[in-house]
Amino acid sequence: MAKQPRNGKVTVVGAGFYGSTTALRLAEYDVFETVVLTDIVEGKPEGLALDMNQSRPIEGFETEVVGIGGGSYEGTEGSDVVVVTAGLPRKPGMSRMDLIETNAGIVRQVAENIARTSPDAVVIVVSNPLDEMTALAQLASGFPKQRVMGQAGMLDTARFTDNVAEELGVPVSSVRTLTLGSHGDTMVPVPSRCTVDGKPLSEVMAPDRVEHLVQRTRNGGAEVVALLKTGSAYYAPSAAAARMARAVMEDSGTVMPVCAWVDGEYGISGVYLGVEAEIGREGVRRVVESDLAESEVAGLREAAEAVRAKQADVADL
Ligand SMILES: NC(=O)c1ccc[n+]([C@@H]2O[C@H](COP(=O)([O-])OP(=O)(O)OC[C@H]3O[C@@H](n4cnc5c(N)ncnc54)[C@H](O)[C@@H]3O)[C@@H](O)[C@H]2O)c1
């Protein structure tokens, strides 16, 4: 089959670890015309872009990476997708919620600039605390709710899958898992939807080991932060955000766990929460509700209530 022509422009705001790895992954897909990488720091995005472009002859992709420093949005205009990675990461011992005030100021300003320069973009937020920053980006941009979503569920699900595969010594490709809820203490790994070679997880693993892996998944970000000592994870997180951006641009209709506006599904309304959703050119086409165990639905409702009040608070930050 002939290769599709490259098209579209995706901007990644924040050229730190998360942003730069996302930009490189997006460029290496070779499906976008342009990947723009921006930062308030002058020179860093320009230098990273030059370096990435010089990898093109070796890796064999043509997408051009453009770096824009100094906090400018000139050159980002008319982006189809914008990935927001601007903001501080955690340090060991910090919770994601400890970042809320600083990152709210950053995300608000970024979202206002996106609304001004790329009014038709789909926005994918990754800055933490994720559920609250996604809600804030929607408020500050004024974009329709389906055009603003957050990345967390893809990453948390990937961590759950990797944990199961490692525990059982099987290929990651034989394992299916799912993680919903908040990107924090009320994360809801969903063992009832997990399979290994098509068999329910409960048939191949003792309940106490499943519970151990559920806890490890909830603690997945902190486990990496504690080892790194400075900064947080970015290889798996960037893989997740880049896949979401690609699904939007290709209008793929792929169902993925994302932080989306929930309006009645699972009996929950009026909150951004980790759920499965069908992703396309307009952002979230629809939230996909599936059969969960009663305790898992209860966990999801608990997560919704935990993030609801905080999401209301961000309006004043
Ligand atoms: N959602 C997730 O699953 C997930 C996973 C990992 C990290 N994160 C979050 O992603 C964010 C970025 O992490 P990181 O490791 O890249 O951090 P980092 O410190 O390496 O990079 C952050 C970058 O943002 C830039 N920045 C700050 N204010 C800006 C602004 N107003 N405009 C443009 N750029 C600005 C900084 O100069 C810096 O280069 C953090 O908030 C982190 O907690 C989320």
The ligand as an SDF file (V2000), in Angstrom:
LIG
                    3D

 44 48  0  0  0  0  0  0  0  0999 V2000
    0.5590   12.8480   32.6630 N   0  0  0  0  0  0  0  0  0  0  0  0
    1.5650   12.0340   32.8620 C   0  0  0  0  0  0  0  0  0  0  0  0
    1.4040   10.8240   32.7740 O   0  0  0  0  0  0  0  0  0  0  0  0
    2.9230   12.5780   33.1990 C   0  0  0  0  0  0  0  0  0  0  0  0
    4.0420   11.7290   33.2520 C   0  0  0  0  0  0  0  0  0  0  0  0
    5.2960   12.2770   33.4980 C   0  0  0  0  0  0  0  0  0  0  0  0
    5.4220   13.6560   33.7110 C   0  0  0  0  0  0  0  0  0  0  0  0
    4.3140   14.4300   33.6830 N   0  0  0  0  0  0  0  0  0  0  0  0
    4.3880   15.9000   33.8920 C   0  0  0  0  0  0  0  0  0  0  0  0
    4.8510   16.5180   32.6920 O   0  0  0  0  0  0  0  0  0  0  0  0
    5.4290   17.7960   33.0350 C   0  0  0  0  0  0  0  0  0  0  0  0
    6.7840   17.9520   32.3260 C   0  0  0  0  0  0  0  0  0  0  0  0
    7.6860   16.9870   32.8050 O   0  0  0  0  0  0  0  0  0  0  0  0
    9.2050   17.0180   32.3200 P   0  0  0  0  0  0  0  0  0  0  0  0
    9.8510   15.7990   32.8540 O   0  0  0  0  0  0  0  0  0  0  0  0
    9.2960   17.3120   30.8710 O   0  0  0  0  0  0  0  0  0  0  0  0
    9.7500   18.3140   33.1130 O   0  0  0  0  0  0  0  0  0  0  0  0
   11.0180   19.2260   32.7010 P   0  0  0  0  0  0  0  0  0  0  0  0
   11.3340   20.0560   33.8990 O   0  0  0  0  0  0  0  0  0  0  0  0
   12.0780   18.3900   32.0810 O   0  0  0  0  0  0  0  0  0  0  0  0
   10.4340   20.1580   31.5410 O   0  0  0  0  0  0  0  0  0  0  0  0
    9.4450   21.1200   31.7200 C   0  0  0  0  0  0  0  0  0  0  0  0
    9.7060   22.2170   30.6830 C   0  0  0  0  0  0  0  0  0  0  0  0
    8.6100   23.1430   30.7050 O   0  0  0  0  0  0  0  0  0  0  0  0
    9.1550   24.4080   30.3880 C   0  0  0  0  0  0  0  0  0  0  0  0
    8.2070   25.4650   30.7170 N   0  0  0  0  0  0  0  0  0  0  0  0
    7.9150   25.9950   31.9530 C   0  0  0  0  0  0  0  0  0  0  0  0
    6.9950   26.9720   31.8130 N   0  0  0  0  0  0  0  0  0  0  0  0
    6.7030   27.0630   30.4880 C   0  0  0  0  0  0  0  0  0  0  0  0
    5.8190   27.8850   29.7270 C   0  0  0  0  0  0  0  0  0  0  0  0
    5.0480   28.7920   30.3050 N   0  0  0  0  0  0  0  0  0  0  0  0
    5.7950   27.7140   28.3850 N   0  0  0  0  0  0  0  0  0  0  0  0
    6.5580   26.7700   27.7850 C   0  0  0  0  0  0  0  0  0  0  0  0
    7.4020   25.9650   28.4560 N   0  0  0  0  0  0  0  0  0  0  0  0
    7.4740   26.1150   29.7960 C   0  0  0  0  0  0  0  0  0  0  0  0
   10.4440   24.4400   31.1990 C   0  0  0  0  0  0  0  0  0  0  0  0
   11.3340   25.4580   30.7510 O   0  0  0  0  0  0  0  0  0  0  0  0
   10.9730   23.0230   30.9650 C   0  0  0  0  0  0  0  0  0  0  0  0
   11.8440   22.9560   29.8350 O   0  0  0  0  0  0  0  0  0  0  0  0
    5.4950   17.8230   34.5730 C   0  0  0  0  0  0  0  0  0  0  0  0
    4.4220   18.5810   35.0940 O   0  0  0  0  0  0  0  0  0  0  0  0
    5.3580   16.3450   34.9570 C   0  0  0  0  0  0  0  0  0  0  0  0
    4.8320   16.1940   36.2490 O   0  0  0  0  0  0  0  0  0  0  0  0
    3.0810   13.9230   33.4260 C   0  0  0  0  0  0  0  0  0  0  0  0
  1  2  1  0
  2  3  2  0
  2  4  1  0
  4  5  1  0
  4 44  2  0
  5  6  2  0
  6  7  1  0
  7  8  2  0
  8  9  1  0
  8 44  1  0
  9 10  1  0
  9 42  1  0
 10 11  1  0
 11 12  1  0
 11 40  1  0
 12 13  1  0
 13 14  1  0
 14 15  2  0
 14 16  1  0
 14 17  1  0
 17 18  1  0
 18 19  2  0
 18 20  1  0
 18 21  1  0
 21 22  1  0
 22 23  1  0
 23 24  1  0
 23 38  1  0
 24 25  1  0
 25 26  1  0
 25 36  1  0
 26 27  1  0
 26 35  1  0
 27 28  2  0
 28 29  1  0
 29 30  1  0
 29 35  2  0
 30 31  1  0
 30 32  2  0
 32 33  1  0
 33 34  2  0
 34 35  1  0
 36 37  1  0
 36 38  1  0
 38 39  1  0
 40 41  1  0
 40 42  1  0
 42 43  1  0
M  CHG  2   8   1  16  -1
M  END
$$$$
